[in-house]
């Protein structure tokens, strides 16, 4: 993988590697098979629906569900509790962390080693976020497991302690039961140092500095946060600039400008990068991934019918954005409570250059619908630096507490007064499809 810039895409069962250099060579929207590598994580003995987390040169896999060896893919994709290997971990749930070094191995995504650290309790589909240099891990939705939730459901890795620390149990997990509809997380977002969660039909928040959960109610109108930043409304928001975010939702790729006065956000459609009006067997939610230097990658999974056969693929586009001061166009709108309002007196706030477009056929996915659980951009050139964040370094010495070097400066984005560079902005929104 040396010298490559790749996308790492995780589904419930697999890791997919996309070589972006091959995409840039294309004259037509198709990609040669050599541009894709697929590793069946579950088939090789690792947990189902583990969550991945990329830090510098290391790819980590957290938690998940241990399924029985030898299950057919048909059976594995059914949500039966009999698919769990209850002799492993805690009734089939894993608290382990695995790590792959992307710098030292030719075939690194096919080799994951046990990490010296483990979580205090197993977690299904854990939600993982880094905030101010600490790694927060929250139990997510289950797929096969239907019993009571192991505690703690929420914990944090603190580099000053070199271990995981228990955090307050979220109120939506107070009954510790995965099967309760009020416990099911439909999305989360991180704004500054606050984590927002939509569980069931309710909204909650966790404030890092107070170390407390708050119930926010059912109505988005009652929450002091821009609607577009609330969990469960959109896909992942990726900062292009400190006040401009890129996202994809409801078949539309778009940019969001957060006004400094806290008013309604402005929306600019990015149809020049991706506009899909095709009718297919299935379309997944698209994901935007930052590649650095204001370059972005958009990916969207699909399942397409060819006669009696269904074929999986992912559409891929790369693009560059540049912030504009002003110009006149009718492509800018504002949105409030989901309604689009024309803003003919305003111009676009971004200049957009499409760099490449294409798609990858994913025959290796078999029966699995390619729902994207997480995606990362990784450049294998000059990625090992003195400030590299590496959980595994703590095996050697207590002095290797590099995590502290990566504490982001405080950005109070709820008031849209962020002062950080675009690489330090922390606004992310996720949705789950289980």
C-alpha positions in Angstrom: 0.0 0.0 0.0 3.0 2.3 0.1 2.8 5.4 -2.0 -1.0 5.1 -2.4 -3.9 7.3 -1.5 -6.8 5.0 -0.7 -10.3 5.0 0.7 -11.0 2.5 3.5 -14.7 1.6 3.5 -16.3 -0.6 6.3 -19.5 -2.5 6.0 -20.9 -4.9 8.7 -18.7 -7.7 7.4 -16.0 -6.3 5.2 -13.3 -3.8 4.6 -13.1 -2.4 1.1 -10.0 -0.6 -0.2 -10.3 1.8 -3.1 -7.2 3.1 -4.9 -8.0 6.7 -5.9 -5.1 6.9 -8.3 -6.8 4.3 -10.5 -10.0 6.4 -10.5 -8.1 9.5 -11.7 -6.8 7.7 -14.7 -10.3 6.8 -16.0 -11.7 8.2 -19.3 -15.0 6.5 -18.8 -17.0 5.9 -15.6 -15.7 2.4 -14.7 -12.9 1.0 -12.7 -10.6 -1.9 -13.3 -10.9 -4.8 -10.8 -7.3 -4.3 -9.5 -8.3 -0.9 -8.0 -10.4 -2.7 -5.3 -9.4 -5.0 -2.5 -12.0 -6.6 -0.3 -11.3 -8.3 3.1 -14.0 -10.3 4.7 -13.4 -9.4 8.3 -16.0 -11.8 9.8 -15.0 -14.8 7.6 -11.5 -14.4 9.0 -12.6 -14.8 12.6 -13.2 -11.2 13.6 -16.5 -9.8 15.1 -19.5 -8.9 13.0 -20.3 -5.1 12.9 -17.1 -4.1 14.6 -16.5 -0.3 14.4 -13.4 1.0 12.8 -11.3 4.0 13.8 -8.4 5.4 11.9 -5.6 7.4 13.6 -2.6 8.3 11.6 -1.1 5.0 10.4 -3.2 2.7 12.5 -6.6 1.2 11.8 -8.4 0.0 14.9 -11.5 -2.3 15.1 -13.6 -2.0 18.3 -16.2 -4.5 19.7 -18.9 -6.1 17.6 -20.7 -9.5 17.8 -19.0 -12.9 17.7 -20.9 -15.1 15.3 -20.6 -18.9 15.0 -18.0 -20.3 12.6 -19.2 -21.7 9.3 -22.5 -19.7 9.0 -23.7 -19.2 5.4 -23.9 -15.6 4.4 -27.7 -15.9 4.1 -27.8 -17.1 7.7 -25.3 -14.5 8.9 -27.4 -11.7 7.5 -30.5 -12.8 9.4 -30.8 -11.2 12.9 -31.4 -14.4 14.8 -29.7 -14.7 18.2 -28.8 -18.3 17.4 -26.1 -16.9 15.1 -24.1 -15.7 18.1 -21.2 -17.7 19.5 -22.1 -17.4 23.1 -19.0 -19.2 24.2 -17.0 -16.3 23.1 -16.7 -13.0 25.0 -19.8 -12.0 26.9 -22.6 -14.1 25.4 -21.1 -13.5 21.9 -20.2 -9.8 22.4 -16.7 -8.6 22.1 -14.8 -6.0 24.1 -11.6 -6.5 22.2 -9.7 -4.0 20.1 -7.8 -5.1 17.0 -5.1 -3.0 15.2 -3.6 -3.0 11.8 -0.5 -1.0 10.9 -1.0 0.5 7.5 2.7 1.5 7.1 4.7 -1.6 7.7 2.8 -4.4 5.9 2.3 -4.9 2.2 -1.1 -6.5 2.9 -2.0 -4.7 6.1 -5.8 -4.8 5.8 -5.8 -8.5 6.0 -3.8 -8.6 9.2 -5.2 -7.4 12.5 -3.5 -8.1 15.8 -5.0 -8.1 19.3 -4.4 -4.8 21.0 -3.0 -4.7 24.5 -6.1 -2.6 25.6 -9.6 -3.8 25.9 -12.8 -1.9 26.6 -14.3 -2.3 30.1 -17.5 -3.9 28.6 -18.3 -5.3 25.2 -20.2 -3.1 22.7 -22.2 -3.8 19.6 -21.6 -1.4 16.7 -19.8 1.1 19.0 -19.9 4.8 18.2 -16.4 6.1 18.4 -15.4 9.8 18.6 -12.3 11.7 19.5 -12.9 14.9 21.4 -10.1 16.9 23.0 -7.6 14.1 22.7 -9.8 11.4 24.3 -11.6 8.6 22.6 -15.2 8.2 23.5 -16.9 4.9 22.9 -20.7 4.4 23.2 -22.6 1.1 22.6 -24.5 1.3 19.3 -27.4 -0.7 17.8 -27.2 -4.5 17.9 -28.0 -6.9 15.1 -28.0 -10.4 16.4 -27.8 -9.8 20.2 -31.2 -9.2 21.9 -30.4 -9.6 25.6 -29.5 -7.1 28.3 -26.8 -4.6 27.7 -23.4 -5.0 29.3 -22.3 -2.1 31.5 -20.6 0.3 31.1 -22.4 1.2 27.9 -20.3 4.4 27.6 -16.6 4.8 28.3 -13.6 6.9 27.4 -9.9 6.2 26.8 -7.9 8.8 28.7 -4.2 9.0 27.6 -3.2 10.4 31.0 -4.5 7.2 32.7 -3.6 4.8 29.8 -6.9 3.0 30.3 -10.6 3.2 29.7 -12.7 5.0 32.2 -16.5 4.4 32.9 -18.8 7.3 32.0 -22.4 7.9 33.0 -24.9 5.5 31.5 -27.1 7.3 28.9 -30.7 7.8 30.0 -31.9 5.9 26.9 -30.0 2.9 28.1 -31.3 3.0 31.7 -33.3 -0.1 31.2 -30.2 -1.8 29.7 -32.3 -3.6 27.0 -31.4 -3.6 23.3 -34.9 -4.6 22.2 -36.7 -1.5 23.6 -37.5 0.9 20.7 -36.5 3.8 22.9 -33.0 2.4 23.2 -32.3 2.2 19.4 -29.9 4.9 18.3 -30.8 6.4 14.9 -28.0 8.8 14.7 -25.5 11.0 16.6 -23.6 14.2 16.0 -20.7 16.0 17.7 -20.7 19.7 17.9 -17.7 21.3 19.7 -17.5 19.3 22.9 -21.1 18.1 23.1 -22.4 14.8 21.8 -26.0 14.7 20.5 -27.9 11.4 20.2 -31.3 10.6 18.7 -32.5 7.4 20.4 -36.0 6.2 19.6 -37.9 9.4 19.0 -36.0 11.4 21.7 -33.0 13.7 21.6 -30.2 13.7 24.2 -26.9 15.4 24.7 -23.7 14.6 26.6 -21.6 17.5 27.7 -17.9 16.6 27.9 -16.9 19.2 30.5 -19.9 18.5 32.8 -19.7 14.8 32.2 -23.5 14.7 32.3 -26.3 13.5 30.0 -29.3 15.8 29.4 -32.7 15.0 27.9 -33.6 17.4 25.2 -37.1 16.3 24.2 -38.8 15.1 21.1 -39.1 18.3 19.0 -36.1 19.5 17.1 -37.5 23.0 17.4 -36.8 23.0 21.2 -33.1 22.2 20.8 -30.7 25.2 20.6 -28.9 23.8 17.6 -29.1 24.3 13.8 -31.5 21.7 12.5 -28.9 20.5 10.0 -26.5 19.6 12.8 -29.0 17.5 14.7 -28.5 13.7 14.7 -30.6 11.5 12.4 -31.5 14.2 9.9 -28.6 13.9 7.5 -25.5 11.9 6.8 -22.1 12.7 8.0 -21.1 16.4 7.9 -17.5 17.0 6.9 -15.9 20.5 7.3 -14.6 22.1 4.2 -13.9 25.3 6.0 -14.6 26.4 9.6 -18.1 27.6 8.7 -18.8 25.4 5.6 -19.8 21.7 5.8 -20.4 19.1 3.1 -23.0 16.4 3.4 -25.3 14.1 1.5 -28.9 13.4 2.2 -32.0 12.3 0.3 -30.2 11.9 -3.0 -28.5 15.3 -2.8 -24.9 16.3 -2.3 -24.8 19.8 -0.8 -22.8 22.3 1.2 -24.0 24.1 4.3 -22.8 27.6 5.3 -23.3 28.5 8.9 -23.9 32.3 9.2 -21.8 34.0 11.9 -25.0 35.5 13.4 -26.5 32.1 14.1 -29.2 32.5 11.5 -30.7 29.9 9.1 -27.9 27.9 7.3 -27.5 28.5 3.6 -27.5 25.5 1.3 -25.6 25.1 -2.0 -26.3 22.1 -4.2 -23.3 20.3 -5.6 -25.0 18.7 -8.6 -21.8 19.2 -10.7 -20.2 16.5 -8.6 -23.0 14.0 -8.2 -26.6 14.0 -9.4 -28.3 10.6 -9.5 -31.8 10.3 -10.9 -31.5 6.6 -11.8 -33.8 3.9 -10.7 -32.0 1.0 -9.1 -32.8 -2.0 -6.9 -31.4 -0.3 -3.8 -29.5 2.9 -3.0 -27.6 3.4 0.3 -26.9 6.7 2.0 -23.9 8.5 0.5 -20.8 9.4 2.6 -18.4 12.3 2.3 -14.8 11.9 3.2 -12.2 14.7 3.6 -8.9 14.1 1.9 -7.1 17.3 2.9 -6.3 20.6 1.2 -10.1 21.2 0.7 -10.4 18.0 -1.4 -13.3 15.7 -0.8 -14.4 12.2 -1.9 -18.1 11.2 -2.2 -19.1 7.5 -2.2 -22.5 5.9 -2.5 -23.4 2.2 -2.4 -26.0 0.7 -4.8 -27.5 -2.6 -5.7 -28.4 -2.9 -9.4 -30.6 -5.5 -11.1 -29.2 -7.3 -14.2 -31.9 -9.7 -15.2 -32.3 -12.1 -12.3 -29.0 -11.0 -10.8 -28.4 -8.2 -8.3 -24.9 -6.6 -8.4 -23.4 -4.4 -5.8 -21.3 -1.3 -6.6 -20.2 2.0 -5.2 -20.3 5.3 -7.1 -17.2 7.4 -6.4 -16.4 11.1 -7.1 -13.6 13.3 -6.0 -13.8 17.1 -5.9 -12.1 20.3 -4.7 -13.9 23.2 -3.1 -12.8 26.8 -2.7 -14.5 29.4 -0.6 -16.0 32.4 -2.4 -16.6 35.9 -1.1 -19.6 36.7 -3.3 -21.2 36.1 -6.7 -24.7 36.0 -8.1 -26.6 32.8 -8.7 -29.9 31.2 -8.1 -28.3 27.9 -6.8 -28.2 29.1 -3.2 -31.1 28.4 -0.8 -31.8 28.5 2.9 -33.7 25.8 4.8 -35.7 25.9 7.9 -37.4 22.8 9.3 -36.8 20.9 6.1 -38.4 23.6 3.8 -36.3 25.0 1.0 -36.5 28.7 0.4 -35.0 30.4 -2.6 -32.4 33.0 -2.0 -32.2 34.7 -5.5 -30.4 37.7 -4.0 -27.4 35.6 -2.8 -24.6 34.0 -4.7 -22.9 30.6 -4.2 -20.4 30.5 -1.4 -18.2 27.7 -2.9 -16.4 27.1 -6.2 -16.5 23.4 -6.9 -14.1 21.5 -9.3 -14.9 17.8 -10.0 -11.6 15.9 -10.2 -12.8 12.4 -11.1 -16.0 10.2 -11.3 -16.5 6.5 -11.6 -17.9 3.4 -10.0 -16.5 0.1 -8.6 -18.2 -3.2 -9.0 -18.2 -5.1 -5.7 -18.7 -8.8 -6.7 -16.9 -9.8 -3.6 -19.6 -8.6 -1.3 -21.8 -11.6 -2.2 -25.3 -11.2 -0.6 -24.3 -8.4 1.7 -25.9 -5.1 0.9 -23.1 -2.6 0.9 -24.2 -0.3 3.7 -21.3 2.0 4.6 -20.8 2.0 8.4 -17.6 4.2 8.2 -15.1 5.4 5.6 -11.7 7.0 5.9 -9.1 8.5 3.6 -5.5 7.3 4.1 -2.4 8.5 2.4 0.6 6.2 2.7 3.1 8.9 2.0 4.9 10.7 4.9 2.2 9.8 7.5 4.5 8.8 10.4 5.3 11.9 12.2 6.6 12.7 15.7 3.2 13.6 16.9 1.6 10.3 15.6 -1.2 9.1 17.8 -0.8 5.4 18.5 -2.7 3.6 21.2 -0.3 0.7 20.9 2.7 2.9 21.9 1.5 2.7 25.5 2.8 -0.9 25.7 6.3 0.3 25.6 6.4 3.3 28.0 4.2 5.5 30.0 6.0 8.4 28.5 4.5 7.7 25.1 1.3 9.6 25.8 1.1 11.0 22.3 -2.7 11.3 22.5 -2.3 14.4 24.5 -0.6 16.1 21.6 -3.8 15.8 19.6 -6.2 17.7 21.8 -8.2 19.9 19.5 -8.6 23.5 20.6 -12.0 24.4 21.8 -14.5 25.3 19.0 -17.8 26.7 20.2 -19.6 25.8 16.9 -23.1 26.0 18.5 -22.6 29.8 18.2 -20.8 29.5 14.9 -17.7 31.2 16.2 -15.1 28.6 15.4 -11.6 29.8 15.4 -9.8 26.6 14.5 -8.3 25.6 11.2 -10.5 23.4 9.1 -8.6 20.3 10.1 -9.5 20.8 13.7 -13.3 21.4 13.3 -15.4 18.8 15.0 -18.9 18.5 13.5 -20.0 15.0 12.6 -23.4 13.5 12.1 -24.1 9.9 11.5 -27.2 7.7 10.9 -27.5 4.0 11.3 -29.4 1.5 9.1 -29.8 -1.8 10.8 
